[in-house]
Amino acid sequence: MAQFFRLILPVIILGVGYLGYQKLAKKEEKSIPTRPPRPPIEAQVITLKRSDYQVTLESQGLVQPHNQTSLTPQVSGRIIHISPKFESGSFFEKNDILLEIDPSDFKAAHITAEARVARSEAALAQEEARSEQALLDWNDLGYTTPPTDLVLRKPQLKEAKANVKASQAELAEAARNLERTKILAPYAGRVSERLVGLGQSITPGTSLGSIFSTDFAEIRLSLSARELAHVKLPNNPDDAPVPVTLHDALTENSPKSWQGAIVRTEGSLDEKSRKLFIIARVDDPFGLKSKSQPPLRIGQPVRAILKGGLIPQVFILPRQALHRPEQILLINPADSTLKRQDISPIWSDRENLIISDHLIEGWHLITNRISTSANGAKIKIITPEPDQANAASKNNETPPQKPQA
């Protein structure tokens, strides 16, 4: 029996091994998963076409008065009256009395000067009569030679005339000093600040306060050499002014605006910035004549926008279409393949880039971000949402409203 098990055991082992081999051989191989096909790259586009571009220039500055004056008296005295119009912020008209100085001493000086004129005129009349009488006496005495100047009292007559002129000059000076006790407004304007009070004694040169005119205000703006090439500015007095629109820069998104004009330019470039300063003028800045116009305050920062010339037949690209600095993505309409294109704008503003060459009409400009930018990649053009399509079309076909200085 033991000999039988020794014989059968190898057979059993071989049989088990054979069955295991058959089972492993018949086992199905696991299927290897295949990668699904990559979806096509989708892009929103606008079609390139040439059009004229209206250049719009932007600058900023501070509102300054046309005339600003520090009032000073020409005579000494004590202030006896201050007009309500001579208060900080008050308006006044030309020749309004802003302040009065005690005129008592000047009235007395005027009366004294009048009396001096009367005495000198009386003395002159007496000398004229004596001169005429001296001539009659000379002739009555039968002298045949002409009388001398001393005989005719000409030196005394000349002195009397000089005294009259001197007394008249003193009277005129006394009258002027009396008038100067009233401080008159040199123009229609507004008070910036008052520095003196009632009863204060002042002397010539004392600062009474500062005022400025309200007929028009001026804004000093700057333009770069690049911007000057696109606008014609008034360089001579006979040149027509250039319209300009001013917007409030003090409050963000303020709807306030004013219409003005560029009336002149400064004669030299700024040494540091190499910019040319131009002067814009706004009539009636405080809206005194036109009640519908909001007041334009002195020292207020404003943003100025003026139209320049036309750049003919250029491509107007939305700035948001930039893929990299100075690079855009295009689609060849012939085979819908991608092309990266470097650009060199001849003009730019906050919203658009202006290109004159190296682009082809009819090609498509990608306006959205895509996952790849390899040249030759296949691109599927999709239709953007209506709001996005309208915005892209507007950026590509119309000039901007808020350019970048």
C-alpha positions as CSV (number, residue, x, y, z in Angstrom):
1,M,0.0,0.0,0.0
2,A,2.8,2.4,0.8
3,Q,4.4,1.5,-2.5
4,F,1.1,2.4,-4.3
5,F,1.0,5.9,-2.7
6,R,4.6,6.4,-3.8
7,L,3.6,5.7,-7.3
8,I,0.3,7.6,-7.5
9,L,1.5,10.8,-5.6
10,P,3.6,12.2,-8.6
11,V,0.7,11.5,-10.9
12,I,-1.6,13.6,-8.7
13,I,0.9,16.5,-8.5
14,L,1.3,16.5,-12.3
15,G,-2.5,16.5,-12.8
16,V,-3.0,19.4,-10.4
17,G,-0.3,21.4,-12.1
18,Y,-1.7,20.7,-15.5
19,L,-5.2,21.8,-14.4
20,G,-3.8,25.0,-13.0
21,Y,-1.9,25.7,-16.2
22,Q,-5.0,25.2,-18.2
23,K,-7.0,27.5,-16.0
24,L,-4.4,30.3,-16.2
25,A,-4.1,29.9,-19.9
26,K,-7.8,30.3,-20.5
27,K,-8.1,33.4,-18.2
28,E,-9.2,36.5,-20.3
29,E,-6.9,39.4,-20.5
30,K,-8.2,42.6,-18.9
31,S,-9.0,45.3,-21.5
32,I,-6.8,48.3,-21.5
33,P,-9.0,51.6,-21.4
34,T,-8.6,53.9,-24.3
35,R,-8.2,57.7,-23.9
36,P,-11.4,59.5,-25.1
37,P,-10.9,61.9,-28.0
38,R,-9.9,65.5,-27.0
39,P,-12.8,67.9,-27.6
40,P,-12.1,70.8,-30.1
41,I,-10.8,74.1,-28.7
42,E,-13.6,76.6,-28.6
43,A,-13.0,80.3,-29.1
44,Q,-15.0,83.5,-29.4
45,V,-13.9,85.8,-32.1
46,I,-14.5,89.1,-33.9
47,T,-13.6,89.6,-37.6
48,L,-10.8,92.0,-38.4
49,K,-11.7,94.9,-40.7
50,R,-10.3,98.3,-41.3
51,S,-12.0,101.5,-40.2
52,D,-11.3,105.1,-39.3
53,Y,-10.4,105.8,-35.7
54,Q,-11.2,109.1,-33.9
55,V,-8.3,109.9,-31.6
56,T,-9.4,111.2,-28.2
57,L,-6.8,112.8,-25.8
58,E,-7.1,112.9,-22.1
59,S,-5.3,115.1,-19.5
60,Q,-5.9,116.5,-16.1
61,G,-5.3,119.6,-14.1
62,L,-6.5,122.0,-11.4
63,V,-8.9,124.8,-11.8
64,Q,-7.3,128.2,-11.4
65,P,-8.8,131.7,-11.4
66,H,-8.0,134.0,-14.3
67,N,-7.2,136.9,-12.0
68,Q,-6.2,136.6,-8.4
69,T,-5.4,139.7,-6.3
70,S,-4.1,140.4,-2.8
71,L,-5.9,143.6,-1.8
72,T,-3.7,146.3,-0.1
73,P,-4.5,149.9,0.8
74,Q,-2.7,153.0,-0.5
75,V,-3.3,155.1,2.5
76,S,-3.1,154.7,6.3
77,G,-6.0,154.8,8.7
78,R,-8.5,152.9,10.8
79,I,-11.1,150.6,9.2
80,I,-14.6,152.0,10.0
81,H,-16.7,149.8,7.7
82,I,-16.5,146.3,6.1
83,S,-19.0,145.3,3.5
84,P,-20.9,142.0,3.8
85,K,-19.6,141.3,0.3
86,F,-16.0,141.3,1.7
87,E,-16.4,138.0,3.5
88,S,-14.9,134.6,2.6
89,G,-16.8,133.1,-0.3
90,S,-18.9,136.2,-1.0
91,F,-19.5,137.5,-4.5
92,F,-19.1,141.1,-5.6
93,E,-19.4,143.3,-8.7
94,K,-16.8,145.6,-10.2
95,N,-16.5,148.9,-8.2
96,D,-18.4,147.6,-5.2
97,I,-17.1,149.2,-1.9
98,L,-15.5,146.3,0.0
99,L,-13.9,148.3,2.9
100,E,-13.7,151.9,4.1
101,I,-11.0,153.7,6.1
102,D,-11.7,156.6,8.4
103,P,-11.7,159.7,6.0
104,S,-11.6,162.5,8.6
105,D,-8.0,163.4,8.2
106,F,-8.2,163.1,4.4
107,K,-11.2,165.4,4.2
108,A,-9.3,168.0,6.3
109,A,-6.3,167.7,4.0
110,H,-8.6,168.1,1.0
111,I,-10.2,171.3,2.4
112,T,-6.7,172.7,3.2
113,A,-5.6,171.9,-0.4
114,E,-8.7,173.7,-1.8
115,A,-7.8,176.8,0.3
116,R,-4.2,176.7,-0.9
117,V,-5.5,176.7,-4.5
118,A,-7.8,179.6,-3.8
119,R,-4.9,181.7,-2.3
120,S,-2.5,180.8,-5.1
121,E,-5.1,181.7,-7.8
122,A,-5.8,185.1,-6.0
123,A,-2.0,185.8,-5.9
124,L,-1.8,185.0,-9.6
125,A,-4.6,187.4,-10.4
126,Q,-2.9,190.1,-8.4
127,E,0.4,189.6,-10.2
128,E,-1.3,189.6,-13.6
129,A,-2.9,193.0,-12.7
130,R,0.4,194.4,-11.5
131,S,2.1,193.3,-14.7
132,E,-0.6,195.0,-16.8
133,Q,-0.4,198.2,-14.7
134,A,3.4,198.2,-15.0
135,L,3.1,198.2,-18.8
136,L,0.7,201.1,-18.7
137,D,2.9,203.1,-16.4
138,W,5.9,202.5,-18.7
139,N,4.0,203.8,-21.7
140,D,2.7,206.8,-19.8
141,L,6.2,207.9,-18.8
142,G,7.0,208.1,-22.5
143,Y,9.9,205.6,-22.6
144,T,10.7,204.6,-26.2
145,T,12.6,201.4,-25.3
146,P,10.6,198.2,-24.5
147,P,10.2,197.4,-20.8
148,T,12.3,194.7,-19.2
149,D,11.0,191.5,-17.6
150,L,11.5,193.0,-14.2
151,V,9.5,196.1,-15.1
152,L,6.7,193.9,-16.3
153,R,7.0,191.6,-13.1
154,K,7.3,188.5,-15.3
155,P,9.4,186.6,-12.7
156,Q,6.8,187.3,-10.0
157,L,4.0,186.3,-12.5
158,K,5.8,183.1,-13.3
159,E,6.2,182.2,-9.6
160,A,2.5,182.9,-9.1
161,K,1.5,180.5,-11.9
162,A,3.9,177.8,-10.5
163,N,2.2,178.2,-7.1
164,V,-1.2,177.7,-8.7
165,K,0.0,174.5,-10.4
166,A,1.6,173.2,-7.2
167,S,-1.5,173.9,-5.2
168,Q,-3.7,172.2,-7.8
169,A,-1.5,169.1,-7.7
170,E,-1.8,169.0,-4.0
171,L,-5.6,169.3,-4.3
172,A,-5.6,166.4,-6.8
173,E,-3.5,164.3,-4.5
174,A,-5.7,165.1,-1.5
175,A,-8.8,164.1,-3.6
176,R,-7.1,160.8,-4.6
177,N,-6.2,160.0,-1.0
178,L,-9.8,160.7,0.0
179,E,-11.1,158.4,-2.7
180,R,-8.6,155.7,-1.6
181,T,-10.2,155.5,1.8
182,K,-12.8,153.4,0.0
183,I,-11.4,150.1,-1.2
184,L,-13.2,149.3,-4.5
185,A,-13.4,145.9,-6.3
186,P,-11.2,146.0,-9.4
187,Y,-13.4,143.4,-11.1
188,A,-16.4,141.2,-10.6
189,G,-15.3,138.3,-8.5
190,R,-15.3,136.4,-5.2
191,V,-13.5,136.7,-1.9
192,S,-11.0,134.0,-1.1
193,E,-10.3,135.2,2.4
194,R,-10.4,138.3,4.5
195,L,-7.4,139.1,6.8
196,V,-8.4,142.3,8.6
197,G,-11.2,143.3,11.1
198,L,-13.3,146.3,11.9
199,G,-11.4,149.0,13.8
200,Q,-8.0,147.7,12.8
201,S,-5.4,150.3,11.9
202,I,-3.7,149.6,8.5
203,T,-0.9,151.1,6.5
204,P,0.0,151.0,2.8
205,G,1.1,147.5,1.9
206,T,-1.1,145.8,4.6
207,S,-2.7,142.7,3.2
208,L,-6.5,143.1,3.5
209,G,-7.4,139.8,1.9
210,S,-7.4,137.9,-1.4
211,I,-10.0,137.9,-4.2
212,F,-10.3,136.3,-7.6
213,S,-12.3,137.0,-10.7
214,T,-15.4,135.0,-11.7
215,D,-15.7,135.8,-15.4
216,F,-13.8,132.6,-16.4
217,A,-11.5,130.0,-15.0
218,E,-8.4,128.4,-16.5
219,I,-7.0,124.9,-16.3
220,R,-3.4,124.1,-17.1
221,L,-3.2,120.7,-18.9
222,S,-0.3,118.8,-20.4
223,L,0.1,116.8,-23.6
224,S,3.0,114.5,-24.6
225,A,4.9,114.8,-27.8
226,R,3.1,111.6,-29.0
227,E,-0.3,113.2,-28.3
228,L,0.6,116.5,-29.9
229,A,1.0,114.8,-33.3
230,H,-2.8,114.0,-33.3
231,V,-4.3,117.4,-32.4
232,K,-4.1,121.0,-33.9
233,L,-3.7,123.5,-31.1
234,P,-4.1,127.3,-31.2
235,N,-0.5,128.7,-31.3
236,N,-1.4,132.3,-32.5
237,P,-4.0,134.7,-31.2
238,D,-6.1,134.4,-34.4
239,D,-6.3,130.6,-34.2
240,A,-9.7,129.1,-33.4
241,P,-10.0,127.5,-29.9
242,V,-10.2,123.8,-29.6
243,P,-13.3,122.5,-27.7
244,V,-12.7,120.4,-24.6
245,T,-14.9,118.6,-22.1
246,L,-14.0,118.7,-18.4
247,H,-15.2,116.0,-16.0
248,D,-15.1,116.1,-12.2
249,A,-12.1,114.2,-10.9
250,L,-12.7,114.9,-7.3
251,T,-15.6,112.4,-6.9
252,E,-15.4,109.0,-8.6
253,N,-18.1,108.4,-11.3
254,S,-19.4,111.9,-10.9
255,P,-21.8,113.0,-13.7
256,K,-20.7,116.6,-13.6
257,S,-19.1,118.0,-16.7
258,W,-18.3,121.4,-18.2
259,Q,-17.7,122.6,-21.7
260,G,-14.5,124.7,-22.3
261,A,-12.0,125.5,-25.0
262,I,-8.2,125.4,-25.4
263,V,-7.3,129.0,-26.0
264,R,-3.5,129.1,-26.0
265,T,-0.4,127.0,-25.4
266,E,2.7,127.8,-23.4
267,G,5.8,128.7,-25.4
268,S,8.2,126.0,-24.2
269,L,8.2,122.3,-23.2
270,D,8.6,121.3,-19.6
271,E,12.3,120.5,-18.9
272,K,11.6,117.4,-16.9
273,S,8.6,115.7,-18.6
274,R,9.1,117.2,-22.1
275,K,5.4,117.9,-22.2
276,L,3.7,120.9,-23.6
277,F,1.3,122.7,-21.3
278,I,-2.0,124.0,-22.8
279,I,-4.5,126.4,-21.2
280,A,-8.2,125.5,-21.2
281,R,-10.8,128.2,-20.4
282,V,-14.3,127.8,-18.9
283,D,-16.6,130.8,-19.0
284,D,-18.9,131.5,-16.0
285,P,-17.3,128.7,-13.9
286,F,-19.7,129.4,-10.9
287,G,-22.8,129.3,-13.0
288,L,-23.8,132.9,-12.1
289,K,-25.3,133.5,-15.6
290,S,-26.3,129.9,-16.4
291,K,-28.1,128.4,-13.5
292,S,-28.2,125.0,-15.0
293,Q,-24.4,124.6,-15.0
294,P,-22.9,123.2,-11.8
295,P,-20.2,125.4,-10.1
296,L,-16.6,124.7,-11.0
297,R,-14.6,125.5,-7.8
298,I,-11.1,126.9,-7.7
299,G,-8.5,124.2,-6.9
300,Q,-10.9,121.4,-8.1
301,P,-9.1,118.6,-10.0
302,V,-10.7,117.9,-13.4
303,R,-10.1,115.4,-16.2
304,A,-10.1,117.0,-19.7
305,I,-11.0,115.1,-22.9
306,L,-10.5,116.6,-26.3
307,K,-10.9,115.2,-29.8
308,G,-7.9,114.8,-32.0
309,G,-7.6,113.9,-35.6
310,L,-8.7,110.8,-37.5
311,I,-6.4,107.9,-38.1
312,P,-7.6,106.4,-41.4
313,Q,-8.1,102.7,-42.2
314,V,-6.7,100.9,-39.2
315,F,-7.6,97.9,-37.1
316,I,-9.3,98.7,-33.8
317,L,-8.6,95.8,-31.4
318,P,-10.1,95.5,-27.9
319,R,-7.4,95.5,-25.2
320,Q,-8.9,92.5,-23.5
321,A,-7.9,90.4,-26.6
322,L,-4.2,90.6,-25.7
323,H,-2.9,87.1,-25.1
324,R,0.5,88.4,-24.0
325,P,2.0,91.8,-24.0
326,E,2.0,92.9,-27.6
327,Q,0.7,89.5,-28.8
328,I,-2.7,88.4,-30.0
329,L,-4.2,85.1,-31.2
330,L,-5.7,84.9,-34.7
331,I,-7.7,82.2,-36.7
332,N,-7.1,81.6,-40.3
333,P,-10.6,81.4,-41.8
334,A,-9.3,79.1,-44.6
335,D,-8.6,76.2,-42.3
336,S,-9.6,77.3,-38.8
337,T,-6.1,77.1,-37.5
338,L,-4.5,79.1,-34.8
339,K,-1.8,81.7,-35.4
340,R,0.1,83.8,-32.8
341,Q,0.7,87.3,-34.0
342,D,3.0,90.0,-32.5
343,I,1.7,93.5,-32.8
344,S,3.0,97.1,-32.5
345,P,0.2,99.5,-31.8
346,I,0.5,103.0,-33.2
347,W,-2.0,104.3,-30.6
348,S,-3.7,102.9,-27.6
349,D,-6.2,104.0,-25.0
350,R,-7.9,102.4,-22.0
351,E,-10.1,100.1,-24.1
352,N,-8.5,99.7,-27.6
353,L,-5.3,99.1,-29.5
354,I,-4.8,100.7,-32.9
355,I,-2.9,98.6,-35.4
356,S,-2.0,99.8,-38.9
357,D,-0.3,96.8,-40.5
358,H,0.7,93.1,-40.2
359,L,-3.0,92.0,-40.0
360,I,-5.3,90.7,-42.7
361,E,-8.9,91.7,-43.1
362,G,-11.3,88.8,-42.8
363,W,-9.2,86.9,-40.2
364,H,-10.7,86.2,-36.8
365,L,-9.4,87.7,-33.6
366,I,-9.8,85.5,-30.5
367,T,-11.3,87.5,-27.7
368,N,-11.5,84.9,-24.9
369,R,-8.9,82.9,-23.0
370,I,-8.2,79.4,-24.5
371,S,-6.4,76.4,-23.1
372,T,-3.7,76.3,-25.8
373,S,-1.9,78.7,-28.0
374,A,0.2,76.4,-30.2
375,N,0.5,77.6,-33.8
376,G,-1.6,75.4,-36.2
377,A,-4.0,74.1,-33.5
378,K,-7.6,73.5,-34.7
379,I,-10.1,76.0,-33.3
380,K,-13.8,75.8,-33.2
381,I,-15.5,79.2,-33.4
382,I,-18.5,79.6,-31.1
383,T,-21.1,82.3,-30.9
384,P,-20.7,84.4,-27.8
385,E,-23.6,85.5,-25.6
386,P,-25.5,88.5,-27.0
387,D,-24.1,90.9,-24.4
388,Q,-20.6,89.8,-25.0
389,A,-21.1,90.0,-28.8
390,N,-22.4,93.5,-28.6
391,A,-19.5,94.6,-26.4
392,A,-16.9,93.1,-28.7
393,S,-18.5,94.7,-31.7
394,K,-18.6,98.1,-30.1
395,N,-15.0,97.9,-29.1
396,N,-14.0,97.0,-32.7
397,E,-16.1,99.5,-34.5
398,T,-16.5,102.6,-32.4
399,P,-14.0,105.1,-31.0
400,P,-13.4,105.0,-27.2
401,Q,-14.9,107.5,-24.9
402,K,-12.2,107.4,-22.2
403,P,-8.8,107.3,-23.6
404,Q,-5.6,106.9,-21.7
405,A,-3.3,109.9,-21.4
